[in-house]
Amino acid sequence: MPPHRSDRDWRVLLLAACLTIFWSGLAAQTGARDSARMQLSQLFQTLVNEKHFNGVMFVADDSGVVFQKVSGYARLGSRKKLHASSQFEVASVSKQFTAISILMLHEAGLLSLEDSLERFFPFFPYHGITIRQLLCHRSGLPDYLEFALQYCNDLEPISNKGLLQLMTIVRPEPESRPDTRFCYSNTGYAVLASVVETVSGMSFEDFVLRNIFEPLEMKHSRFYTEECLVPSVSTIGHRRNKSVYERDALSGVVGDKGIQTTAEDLYRWFFHLRTLVSDSSLAMAWTPQNCDMDECSNYGFGWRLTCDAQGNRLVYHGGLWNGNHCLMVYRPIDHTFLLFLSNWCNGAFQHRSDTVLEIMKCLHAAQDAAKNSPCDWPDPVK
């Protein structure tokens, strides 16, 4: 007869079995993350060696940072190397900060998304435009990047207030009537920043500082100005031919651009969005707002929307300004988050986000043994 086991013996055996399963699962997850890091490292080295990538590549998920590496120089031809705390201008990635600022004021009951611009700027010569239309690029406003510079003094950057005054005086033709079609508009987001200023009673820069940067402890984030450059962390943008990008008067406009930050601060920002706005507001920002466009080629509030190869929603935005080039991508289904930040506009990381997403898909498949969904790791070099 088999020996009789006491309840205590069975409890010990059960605990041992559970610990075995736990440690096996942990080992599998650790091994999968190591494999992902190796794949991402190979991709990074390919970008550096073959495409001359100059910047930061950062990949994470809701469990933490998976990969972060830096290569290159804060100013090409100098000895000042980039590092993890280097600050890059993120150009149009700034638009998501503007959108969240508007949604914060909306949740506070200080404005409605259906409010007309005339409520805030009675003198503004473009009528029938709502806050919602500005957020999803259906305002039809003319793009100030196309007309404003001819009226500006390069020695004195134009402000958002100055841009509104200029448009009121010059009255350039709109791109279209409001809400007739999607038309990407930097002007629209500059105007939204001015709405934030009017409603909050403070500058847009101060509003973002007090309500976003400080609460989220984004200590390495600021709005670009010549006076605020910190030599140890600031970077300089370059053209494809390696020449330094000379700034003009339009750099003073914010809302559509203007934020200078680090990869880690952007990661902190993204994974703390729900501490700033409600789930419903964030879902609205990540929902296609243009019903006349495909859901996998659309725009929400401050973010572009597309799909990966499996049809999963991707929330993303790129940025290109004064020689700075960046890309932020988030996949909600598995919380994959990736960033490319560069101060040399040479196209080094273009079309490589798909490779990162495939690597992260395999990582999460390997970690989720319950789904038993094997995945072939992609070749990061191709």
N, C-alpha and C positions, 0 to 999 in steps of 0.2 A: 504493500500500500504506500502511496506517496506520503511523505511527511506532512503533518498538519501545520498550516501556517496561521499564525495569529493575525488579528486585525492590524497590529502594528507592523508585521512583516509585509502585509499587502500594501500598507500605506507607504512603506519605504520603497517597495518595488515600483509602485505607481509614480512616486516622486522621481525615482531614478529614470523611469521611462520618459516622463515629462521633460526632465532636464536634458536627456539625450536628444529629444526632438527639438527642444529650444536651441541647444548649442549647435545642432546640425543645421537648423534653419538660419541661425546667425552666421555660421560659417559660409553657408551658401550665399547669403546676402552680401557678406564681406567680399567673397570671391567675385560675385557679379559686379560689385562697385569697382573692384580692382581691375576687372576686365574692361569695364567702361572707361575708366581713367586711362588705361593703356591705349584704347582705341582713340580717345579724344586727344591724347598726347601725340599720337601719330598724325592725326589730322592737323593739329596745331603746328607741328614741325614741318609738315608739307606746305602749309600756308606761309610759314616764315621762309623756308628754303626756296620754294618755287614761285610764290606770289609776292614775296617781300612784305608780308603782313607786319605792320607797325602798330601795336596796340595791345589790347587786353581781350582774351577770350575767357568767358565765364559761363559755367553750366551748373545748374542746381536743380533741386526738387524740394518737396516739402519736408524731406528728411535732412536737408542741409546741402552744403556746397559739394558738388561732385568733382569739379575741375576748375582751376583758375590758373592762368599763366599769362605772362607779360613778355613782350619782346619789342625792342626798338628804342627810340629816343624821343624825348619831349620836344626836341628841335633837331631835325635831320642835319647831319654834319657836325653836331656838337657832341660833347662827351656826357651830356646829361641824359642818363638812361631813364626809361619809364619804369614804374614800379606799381605795386598793388594800390597805392594811395594816390596815384596820378589822377588828376581831374581833367575830364574831357567835356567839351561842349557837346550836348546831345541833340541840338537842333530840334527837329520836329517831334522827338520823343517828349519834349517839353509840353506838347499839347495835352497829354493825359493829365498833367498836373493842373492845367487850366480847366479841363472838363471836371475833374474831381472838386476843384474849388467851387465851380458853379453848382454842382450837385450838393455840396455841403451847405451852400446858401439856400438852395431849394429845400433841403430837409429842415433847415432852420425856419422856413416859412417867410424868408426875406425876398424871394422871387419865385415866379412860376416859369416852367419851361415854355409855356405858351405866351408869356409876356412879349409884347412887341418892343423893338428897340426904341420906339418913340417914347416909351415910358421913362427911359433912362436918358435919352439924348433927343429932346424934342426938335433940335435944330438939324439933326442928321438928315441928309437929303434922300436917303434910300428907305422907302416905306414898305410896310407889310412884312417885315422880316422878324421872325421869332427867335427866342433863345435856342429852342430845339433845332431850328434850321441852321443856325450858326454851328451848333455842336456837330451835326452830321453832314456839314458841307452842302447845304441846299439853299444857301442865302442868295447866291448869284452875285455877291459883291465882287468888284474888280480886285485883282491881286496887286497889292501895293508894291510888290517886288518888280512889277512891270512898269509902273508909272512914277513912283514917288521920288526916285533918286534925282531925276532931272530938276526937281524943285528944292533939293536939299543942299546944304553946305557940308561938304565932307569933313570939315573940321569940327562940326558940332552934331553929334548923333541926334536923330529925330526921336522923340518920345511917342508913347501911345496917344497922349493928348494932342501932340503936334500932328500926328497922323490923322486923327479925327478932324482937326481943324483944316488940314490940307484937303481932305476929301470933301469937306463942306464947301470950300472955296472953289476948288478945281472941278469937282463933280465928274470924275471919269465915268465912262459908260459902264454899266454893269455887265457881267458875263451872261446873265439870264434873269428872267423874272423869278422871284422867290418860289421855292418848292416845285420848280418844273423839272430839275434834273440835278444829279450830283456834279458838283464842280469844286474840286479841292481848293480850299481858300485859306491862305495864310492870313489874309485880312480878317476873315471871320474870327479867328482865334485871338488876334490882336484886339479886336473889338470886345470879345468876351472878357479879356483881361481888364479892359476899361470898365465893363459892367461890374466886375468884382470890385474895382476901386470905388465906383459910385455907390454901390450897395453897402460895402463894408466901411467906407470912410477912411481907408488907408491905402497906401500904394500896393500894387499887385505883389511886388517883391516882399513887402512887409507881411502881407496876408499869407503868402506861401511860407515865409519864414516862421511865423508865429503859429500857424495852424497845421503845417505839414512837416517842415524840416525839424523844428524843435521838438514837437511831440514824438516824432519817430526817431529822434536822435540821429538824424542825418547830418552829422557834424562836418562832413566834407562836401557839402552841397551849397551852392550859392548861385546868384545870377551874375553872368559875365559883365564885368566892367574893367577897364584898364586899371582903375584904382584898386580893385580887389584881387588882382593877380598875386598869387603866392609863389615866388620863384621855385620853391622846393617841390611843389606839386602841380603847378600849372603846365599846360601843354600849348603848343602853337600849331595851327592847322597849315597843311601844305597841299599844293596842287599836285597833279599827277607827275609833273616834271620836277618835283621836289622843291619848287620855289615856295617861299612863305606867302600865305594868302593875306593880302593887305585888306584890312577892314574898311568898310565905308559907313556912311551915316545911318544905314538901315539896321545896323547892329544894335541900336538903342531901343528898337521895338521889341516887346516881350509878349508872351502868351502863346505865340506861334512857335517860339524858340526862346533861347536866352539862358537856359539852365546849364550850369557846369557842375559835374558830379563825378562820382566814382562807381565802379561796378558793384561794390559791396553796398553802397548807399542805395543804388537802384534796386538791388535784391531786397534790402530791408523795406524800401518803399512798397514794392510789389506785394510782398507777403504780409503786409500790414494794412492793405487797403481797407479791409473790413473794420478796422478800428476808426476809420475816418468817415465812411458812409455805410449805409445799410446794405444787406445782401441784395435787396430789391433794386437799389440804385445801381449797384455794381453790375447786376445782371442786365439792367437796361443799357448800361454803357457798353456791354459786351454782346448786345443783341443787334443784328442788322437793322439799320434804321432807314435804308433806302429800298423801298418795296419794288422799285423798277430795276433792281440789280440782283444778280445771282447771290445767294447766301454765302457762297464761298469766294466772293469777290465784292466785299461790302465795307461799310464803315459804321461804327457805333457812335460813341461819344468819346473822342480822344484816342481811339484805337481803330486800326484797320482790322478786318476780319477775313480769314481765309480758311482753308481746310488742308490737312495733311493727306498723304497718299491713301489712307484708310478712311477718309471722310470725317475725321475728328476736327472739331473747331480749333482754330489757332487764332490767338489774339496777339497782334504784333504792331510794330511801327518802326520805320526807319528814320534816319535823320541825315541831312547833308547841308552843311553850312560852313562857309569860310574855311574850307579844307578839312573839316571834321566830318567823319562818316561813321554811322553807328546803326545797329540793328538790335531790337529787343523782340523776343518771341516767347509766348507762353502757351502751353497746351493744357487746358483745364482738366482733361480726362485723367492725366497722370501727373499733373503739376510740374511738368518739365518747364524750366526757365533757362533761356540762353541769351547771352549778350556778346556782341562784338562792338568794341569801342576803338576807334582809330583816329589819329590826327594826321593821316596821310591818305588823301582821297585817290587811291590807286585801284580800287575794286578788288582787293585781295580776298575778301571773304564772301564775295557775291556767289550765290547759288550753293553755299555750303551749309546752310542751316538745315537742309533736308538730311544731310549726313548725320548731323548732331541729333536730330529728332529720331532717326532710325537707331542710332546707338542707344539712346535713352529708352526707346521702346523695348529693345532687347534687354536692357538692364532691368526694367520693371517686370518683364515677362519672366526673367530668370529668378527674380525675387519672389514672384507670386507662384509658388509651387502648386497651390490649390487649383489654379486654372490650367496647369499642365500645358502651357502654350509655348512650345520651343520656338526659338528665334535664331535666325542665322545672322551673326554679327556682320554688318556691312564692311566693305573694304574702305577704310578712311582715306586711302591714298588716291583712289580713283576720283 
